[in-house]
Amino acid sequence: RLASDFTNRFEAVSGAKSFVLPLPYFVNACPGSKHLIFLLTNLITTMKLLLKKHNSSSPSNDISSLVKDFEEAIMDCAKANIPILFILDGVDLMSKEENPRSLNWIPQKLPKCVRFVISAVKGGEVHKALNSRSDVVEYLLPNLGFIDRTAMAREILASHGKTLMETSFNNQMKMLVTKKDAS
């Protein structure tokens, strides 16, 4: 339902009916990915490839130049009528070095065909920065229930060939999924 609602809103606002390009980015998915320089360089390079501008210069290592290049790449995609959906997961986990959690690197005025989906911890720095913007639509997702957390833990453990004890005397799984931050 969330994806369907988002897609309908995106199509209504952007006018995009057929194709929306999702550009996902997962913080801490690989070494260096928690740094704003890495994130912006990755997204700029991807947009340049979409625009077939791969012969142009490499992105800078200077944050202010990268932020400007990022905004230019977004505007170039909009001019080329390429609807883009940035999906940024774990921005709360980014390094504090370049102040990425303030989200001041995201242009204040976005083209109609460009949208961001950003996961954030409610009440955290990123959530507060998002709430300070006028163009934000907030979707609050409920915490996972005990059964869902247990199923997810079993699946992740099984993918690594591991299990936890679930006997009535020693229920490691229950202890894991009922921890304070488990949901």
Salt bridges, closest charged atoms under 4 A:
ASP5 OD2 - ARG9 NE 3.62
ASP76 OD2 - LYS53 NZ 2.88
GLU97 OE1 - HIS35 ND1 3.78
GLU125 OE2 - ARG101 NH1 3.25
ASP135 OD1 - ARG133 NE 3.00
GLU138 OE2 - HIS127 NE2 2.46
GLU166 OE1 - ARG154 NH2 2.70
